[in-house]
Amino acid sequence: MKAVNRIEVIITAYGRGPDAVGRANDGRVVFVRGAVPGDTVRVLISEEHNSFLRGKVDTIIKPSPDRRETSCIHHTRDACGGCPWIATSQPRQQREKFEAVHREIKRVDQRAQIRPIRTEVPEWGYRRRTRLGYRHGVLGFRRRQERKIFNLETCLVLDPRINSALPAIRLEANKRALLHGSGNLDVVVDDHGRVHIGGVARIFRQPSATTETLLTKLVLEAIPSNDIHVAELFSGAGTFTEPLIQRGHILRAWEVDEHSVRQLKMRCPSADVERLDLFRHPARVNLQGVDSVLLDPPRAGAKDCMIPIAKSSASSIVYVSCDLATLCRDLRILTAHGFKVDYAVPVDAFPQTPHIETVVKLVRSTARQVHVQEGKLG
């Protein structure tokens, strides 16, 4: 929308998303792109509504103690929306993320223990996988809230090997553009340091090797070693399946992506693997006789799987989530059906962004176990 005016705002916090927030003199909330909590800024207003305003930083009047300089050329040009927190110090980013998980999980279950945020993922060069768009000879990411692609020169959060491979990726994109005009290219660095364009790059992997190692450790800690039968929903290519089998668990796994299923069956031939769209057919999941349920859904969460999980014989659930809002929505269903949140572990897997991974362990309450034994669940 057309900018309507400029106002001075003291930024007090981050909202539930990439923008920081403050209040206008008339009391309305102002969502400000490019601001850092603690800033005093002049804001160029782009949207005006009855209860809130939206805009971007026009002038920094007084910088926050948590503001830092950034060397990202695309951020400086206001071209990329991929790292909206890049001007915020790492300790402040991590504090904001911990507080968000603490606030939202406690709203679901006040008894839950919120463990300290895990911060092993490096600030820069951590992303081993990405998706780049191409159109009319331009290769890169899309601008914030736009379909328009800007030409990527380098990215500070991408694995340096992907940055080095950009010329080769650009050549491949140009070939495809001759056939398709525009599209996306998945790129990944494998465990041997090789860069793949398309093909295996389409298979889901955690954004960094550090994240994968850490989440695997947290999952193994959360699932009791004496819970023999484990059901894994949204198993992917077996990030968690393989180490669980190596520890002696018997696995049933469900995944919709055919490439991931094929790889999972090769990696874990002893697992009972079924290709299934869990969003369309959640009731087809057979959870009889399982001791634990593990799930790692996409950002949409797994709302329709919650009742089948609650009706299962599982005494514990481990939920790995990359979206706090859908996680809490799903946890509310489980807590309404006899589970309690034991603990949650925030993981800062996406530095420079508001995104966070969370590993949550739930256990059945004693009363709920009685109901299950009596056949009263439902």
C-alpha positions in Angstrom: 0.0 0.0 0.0 1.0 3.6 -0.4 2.9 5.0 2.6 0.7 7.3 4.6 3.0 8.9 7.1 6.1 8.6 9.4 5.9 8.2 13.1 8.4 7.8 16.0 8.1 4.5 17.9 9.9 2.9 20.8 10.3 -0.8 20.0 9.6 -3.1 22.9 9.6 -6.7 21.7 9.4 -9.0 18.8 5.9 -10.1 17.7 4.9 -13.6 16.7 6.8 -13.5 13.5 9.7 -11.5 11.8 8.6 -8.0 12.8 9.3 -6.1 16.0 6.5 -4.2 17.7 5.9 -1.0 19.6 2.9 1.4 20.1 1.9 4.6 18.4 0.8 7.6 20.4 -2.8 6.6 19.9 -2.2 3.2 21.5 -2.3 1.2 18.3 0.3 -1.6 17.9 2.9 -1.0 15.3 4.6 -3.9 13.5 8.0 -2.7 12.2 10.2 -4.5 9.7 13.9 -4.1 10.3 13.6 -2.9 13.9 15.3 -4.5 17.0 13.8 -4.5 20.5 15.1 -1.5 22.3 15.4 0.7 19.2 13.8 4.1 18.9 12.9 4.5 15.3 11.1 6.6 12.8 8.7 4.3 10.9 7.5 4.6 7.4 3.9 3.4 7.7 2.6 1.2 4.8 -0.6 -0.1 6.3 -3.1 1.6 8.6 -5.9 -0.3 10.3 -8.2 0.4 13.2 -6.2 -1.6 15.8 -2.7 -1.7 14.3 -0.2 -0.2 11.9 2.5 -1.8 9.8 5.7 -0.3 8.3 9.4 -0.5 8.1 12.3 1.4 9.6 12.9 4.8 8.0 15.5 6.2 10.4 17.1 4.7 13.6 16.9 7.6 16.1 18.5 5.6 19.0 19.8 2.1 18.4 19.1 -0.8 20.8 22.0 -2.2 22.8 21.1 -5.5 21.0 21.4 -4.0 17.5 24.5 -5.0 15.5 25.9 -4.2 12.1 25.4 -6.7 9.3 27.6 -7.5 6.3 24.8 -9.1 4.3 24.6 -7.1 1.0 21.1 -8.3 0.3 19.8 -7.2 3.7 21.4 -3.8 3.3 19.6 -3.4 0.0 16.3 -4.6 1.6 16.1 -7.3 -1.0 15.8 -10.4 1.0 13.3 -11.4 3.7 15.1 -14.6 4.7 17.0 -13.3 7.8 14.6 -10.8 9.4 16.5 -10.9 12.7 20.0 -10.5 11.3 20.5 -7.1 12.9 19.8 -8.5 16.3 22.6 -9.9 18.5 22.7 -13.6 18.9 22.1 -13.6 22.7 18.9 -11.5 22.2 17.7 -13.8 19.4 18.1 -16.8 21.7 16.4 -15.1 24.6 13.4 -14.1 22.5 13.1 -17.7 21.2 13.4 -19.3 24.7 10.8 -16.8 26.1 8.4 -17.6 23.2 8.6 -21.4 23.8 8.3 -20.8 27.6 5.3 -18.6 27.2 3.4 -20.7 24.7 4.1 -24.2 26.2 3.2 -23.0 29.7 -0.2 -21.8 28.3 -0.8 -25.4 27.2 0.4 -27.1 30.4 1.6 -25.0 33.4 3.3 -28.1 34.8 5.7 -28.4 31.9 9.4 -28.0 32.4 11.1 -25.7 29.8 14.7 -26.7 29.5 17.4 -24.2 28.5 17.6 -23.4 24.8 20.2 -25.4 22.8 22.5 -23.1 20.9 25.1 -25.5 19.2 24.1 -24.4 15.7 26.6 -21.8 14.4 25.4 -18.3 13.5 26.7 -18.4 9.9 27.2 -20.9 7.1 24.9 -23.5 8.8 22.3 -24.2 6.0 23.3 -27.3 4.0 20.1 -27.3 2.0 18.1 -24.6 0.3 15.6 -23.9 -2.4 16.4 -21.3 -5.0 13.9 -19.8 -7.5 14.8 -19.0 -11.1 13.1 -16.8 -13.7 14.3 -14.9 -16.8 18.0 -15.6 -16.0 17.7 -14.6 -12.4 18.5 -17.1 -9.7 18.0 -16.5 -6.0 15.5 -16.1 -3.2 12.2 -14.3 -3.3 11.7 -10.9 -1.8 9.8 -10.6 1.4 6.0 -11.3 0.8 6.6 -11.2 -2.9 7.0 -13.7 -5.8 9.7 -11.6 -7.4 13.1 -13.2 -7.3 16.3 -11.2 -6.7 19.7 -12.3 -8.0 21.6 -14.0 -5.2 25.3 -13.0 -5.0 26.1 -14.7 -1.7 24.3 -15.8 1.4 25.9 -15.7 4.9 23.7 -18.5 6.3 24.3 -20.9 3.5 27.0 -23.5 3.6 30.0 -22.0 1.9 30.1 -24.9 -0.5 26.7 -23.9 -1.9 27.9 -20.3 -2.3 30.9 -21.6 -4.2 28.6 -23.8 -6.4 26.3 -20.8 -7.4 27.8 -20.5 -10.9 27.1 -24.2 -11.6 23.6 -23.9 -10.1 22.9 -20.9 -12.2 23.9 -22.8 -15.4 21.5 -25.6 -14.4 18.7 -23.0 -13.7 19.3 -21.4 -17.2 19.0 -24.8 -18.9 15.7 -25.5 -17.1 14.4 -22.0 -17.8 14.7 -22.7 -21.5 12.2 -25.5 -21.0 10.0 -24.3 -18.2 10.5 -20.6 -18.0 10.6 -20.5 -14.2 10.7 -22.8 -11.2 12.6 -23.9 -8.2 15.8 -25.8 -7.6 16.6 -27.8 -4.5 20.2 -27.8 -3.5 21.9 -29.9 -0.7 25.4 -30.6 0.6 25.6 -34.3 1.4 27.6 -35.9 4.2 30.7 -36.2 2.0 30.7 -32.4 1.1 29.3 -32.8 -2.4 26.7 -30.3 -3.7 23.6 -31.9 -5.3 21.2 -30.0 -7.5 17.7 -31.5 -7.7 17.3 -35.3 -7.3 18.3 -36.3 -3.8 18.2 -32.6 -2.8 14.4 -32.9 -2.8 14.5 -35.3 0.1 13.9 -33.6 3.4 16.8 -33.1 5.7 17.4 -31.0 8.7 18.8 -27.6 7.7 22.2 -28.4 9.3 24.2 -31.4 10.3 24.5 -29.9 13.8 20.8 -29.7 14.1 20.3 -33.3 12.9 22.9 -34.6 15.4 21.4 -32.6 18.3 17.7 -33.5 17.5 18.7 -37.2 17.2 20.3 -37.0 20.6 17.3 -35.3 22.2 14.9 -37.8 20.6 17.0 -40.7 22.0 17.0 -39.1 25.4 13.2 -38.7 25.3 12.2 -42.1 24.2 12.7 -44.7 27.0 15.2 -47.3 26.0 12.8 -50.1 27.3 10.0 -48.9 25.1 10.5 -51.6 22.5 7.7 -50.8 20.0 8.0 -47.2 18.5 5.7 -45.7 15.9 7.2 -42.9 13.9 5.0 -40.5 11.9 6.5 -38.2 9.2 9.6 -40.3 9.3 11.3 -38.8 6.3 14.3 -40.7 5.1 15.1 -42.1 8.5 17.0 -39.4 10.4 15.6 -40.8 13.7 14.5 -44.3 12.5 18.1 -45.6 12.0 19.5 -44.7 15.4 16.4 -46.0 17.2 16.7 -49.3 15.4 20.4 -49.4 16.2 19.5 -49.0 19.9 17.2 -52.0 19.7 13.7 -50.6 19.1 11.2 -52.1 16.7 10.0 -49.4 14.4 6.8 -48.8 12.4 7.2 -45.7 10.2 4.9 -43.7 7.9 6.0 -41.1 5.3 4.3 -39.8 2.1 7.3 -38.8 0.0 8.2 -41.7 -2.3 11.9 -40.8 -2.5 12.2 -40.7 1.3 10.3 -44.0 1.6 12.7 -45.6 -0.9 15.7 -44.4 1.0 14.3 -45.3 4.4 13.6 -48.9 3.3 17.2 -49.2 2.0 18.7 -47.7 5.2 16.4 -49.6 7.6 15.2 -52.9 6.1 14.0 -54.1 9.4 11.5 -51.2 9.9 7.9 -51.7 9.0 7.6 -48.8 6.5 4.4 -47.6 4.8 3.9 -44.8 2.3 0.9 -42.9 3.6 -0.4 -39.3 3.4 -1.0 -38.6 7.1 -2.9 -35.4 6.3 -5.5 -37.2 4.2 -5.6 -40.6 5.9 -4.6 -40.3 9.6 -7.0 -43.0 10.7 -5.1 -45.6 8.6 -2.2 -45.5 11.0 -2.1 -48.7 13.1 -0.8 -47.8 16.5 -1.9 -50.9 18.4 0.7 -52.2 20.8 3.1 -49.3 20.5 5.0 -48.1 23.6 6.0 -44.7 22.2 5.0 -42.4 19.4 7.5 -40.1 17.6 6.4 -37.5 15.1 8.3 -34.7 13.2 5.6 -33.1 11.0 6.1 -30.1 8.6 5.0 -26.6 9.7 1.4 -27.4 9.3 1.6 -29.8 12.3 -0.4 -33.0 12.6 -3.8 -32.0 14.0 -5.7 -34.9 12.5 -3.2 -37.4 13.9 -3.7 -36.3 17.5 -6.8 -38.4 18.3 -5.4 -41.6 16.8 -2.2 -41.1 18.9 -4.2 -40.3 22.0 -6.3 -43.5 21.5 -3.1 -45.6 21.0 -1.4 -47.7 23.7 1.6 -45.4 23.8 2.6 -44.2 27.3 4.8 -41.4 25.9 5.0 -39.1 22.9 7.9 -37.2 21.5 6.9 -34.3 19.2 9.6 -32.6 17.1 8.2 -29.3 15.7 9.5 -26.5 13.6 6.4 -24.3 14.2 5.4 -23.2 17.7 1.8 -22.2 16.8 0.8 -25.6 15.3 2.8 -27.4 18.0 0.8 -25.8 20.8 -2.5 -26.4 18.9 -1.7 -30.1 18.7 -0.5 -30.3 22.3 -3.8 -28.9 23.5 -5.6 -31.8 21.9 -3.2 -34.3 23.5 -3.5 -32.7 27.0 -7.3 -32.7 26.6 -7.1 -36.5 26.1 -5.0 -37.6 29.1 -1.5 -36.6 28.3 0.7 -34.0 30.1 3.7 -32.1 28.8 6.7 -33.5 30.7 9.3 -31.1 29.2 10.2 -29.0 26.2 13.6 -28.3 24.7 14.0 -25.2 22.4 16.6 -25.6 19.8 18.0 -22.5 17.9 18.2 -24.3 14.6 17.6 -21.2 12.4 19.9 -18.3 13.6 19.0 -14.9 12.1 15.3 -15.9 11.9 12.4 -16.2 14.3 12.0 -19.9 13.5 12.8 -22.4 16.2 12.8 -26.2 16.6 11.2 -27.6 19.7 11.4 -31.1 21.1 8.5 -31.9 23.5 8.0 -35.1 25.5 4.5 -36.0 26.8 3.5 -38.8 29.1 0.2 -40.2 30.1 -1.3 -39.2 33.4 -2.1 -42.0 35.8 -5.8 -41.4 35.6 -5.7 -41.6 31.8 -3.9 -45.0 31.9 -6.8 -46.3 34.0 -9.2 -45.1 31.4 -7.3 -46.8 28.6 -7.2 -50.0 30.6 -10.9 -49.9 31.2 -11.6 -49.2 27.5 -13.2 -45.8 28.2 -11.0 -43.7 25.9 -12.8 -42.0 23.0 
